[in-house]
Amino acid sequence: MNKEEIIIRAADLRDAEALLNIYIPYVTDTAITFEYEPPTLEEFRARMVRIMQKYPYLVAVADGKIAGYCYVSQFKDRDAYDWSVETTVYVGRELKGRGIGRKLYEKLEEVLKEQHILNLNACIAYPHPESIAFHEKLGYKTVAHFHKCGYKLGVWYDMVWMEKMLGEHTENPLPVIPACELELEELLS
C-alpha cells in the first residue's frame, strides 16, 4: 500500500461499525485505551455525534476499506480551554506502520488550524514507546508523566501527556469555529 492510495475524508455515521471494529481489539487486548468493555454500536454512534457537533472526525480509506480514524475531543469543559483539544487516532492493527496515522493527523491539523484550535494534547498509556515515538515525530513534546494511575489487564500503567502547539497564543484569540461550519470536503481534498 502506497501513501498515495490513502484517502482521508470526513467520517459518516454509516462508518460507525467499521470504526468500532478497529477500536474493539484496542479495548480488549491492550492498554492503549483504558476502557474495559467495548461500547455498543449505539454508544459508539452517540460518541461520534457528540464529537462531530464541534470537532472533526476523520477516516482513512485504503484500497476501498476503512483503515483508521482520528478525532479530537474537548480537553476540559470550561470556556477558557476552547482552544485546546485532546487528540485520538486508531489504525487497524494489521495496517500500522504504513503512514495512515500520520496522514490522518496531518489532515486533522489542517482542519484544526481553520477552526483556530491552538493546543493539541495526547494522553498516552506508558510504556507504549511506539505511540510516544509517533507523536514525537509529529512534533509533540512530553509535558507530564503520571505514575501508576491506570490499571488494566493486571498491570498498573503510567500516563504521559504530550502537547503540540498549532499557532500563536495572542492576547485576543480568534473564536473557535465548529467543524460543522467549515467546508470539510474542500479542506480534505
Disulfide bonds with the S-S distance in Angstrom:
none
